[in-house]
Amino acid sequence: MKLNIADPSTGCQKKLEIDDDSKLRAFFDKRLAQEVEGSALGEEFKGYVFKISGGQDKQGFPMKQGVLTNGRVFLLMKPGDACFRGFGRRKGERRRKAVRGCIVSSDLSVLNLIIVKKGETDLPGLTDEEKPRLRGPKRASKIRKLFNLSKEDDVRKYVNTYRKTKEGKDGKTHSKAPKIQRLVTPLTLQRKRRRNHLKKERIAKKKVEQAEYHKLLMSRLKEQRERRSESLAKKRALRQASEASKGE
């Protein structure tokens, strides 16, 4: 079985191939996201703690969280589910796909691990060196979280730490950095104030129009009542006149 070990703190990744089942027995019957002591793999991993993040079997079927079995099952999936390609599908399309359960077994060919706790000694090519981060977050709040910034700090200065520069065919150097999303600038605040102002104007205009309509409606109802009372008075006068002529 191959172990794909990653260290998030350094950004390094290393692949080990272990054929001894006695070393791998510590991972068997464990679920995804469970933590395993690294001392079972050897003395160099003493003190390390690994978290199981995924894996796939010899035919390439990935492990899926929540499927409580160590074998392969067929699930009816829809776009948005893990282990299912969401793009290029029709709206509402579902398909039955084969996935492997979240329990580790000997049928796996690759097991993905993440270092949760560092041990006593450094692992060559994994914890002894640090790779520069090639990509970074785009959202302003996540950039603040990455560099531990406050709301007063300018986020735009810190994007340059993972700005890429390359030389083009014309000999000029071109640099590229991600466009910051959800960045609050004076222009965005001005636009927000304008939106709120327009919203208040619409509400005030609606109230005025509603009051005018209510006033017009009341006047129309009053005129209708007056016309009705006039017609009733005419009918009553005609009835009285006809009764008086009959009595004579």
Salt bridges, closest charged atoms under 4 A:
ASP57 OD2 - ARG72 NH2 3.09
ASP57 OD2 - ARG100 NE 3.17
ASP81 OD1 - LYS78 NZ 3.65
GLU93 OE2 - ARG95 NE 2.70
ASP122 OD1 - LYS118 NZ 2.78
ASP154 OD1 - ARG156 NE 3.16
ASP170 OD1 - HIS174 NE2 3.79
GLU201 OE2 - HIS197 NE2 2.83
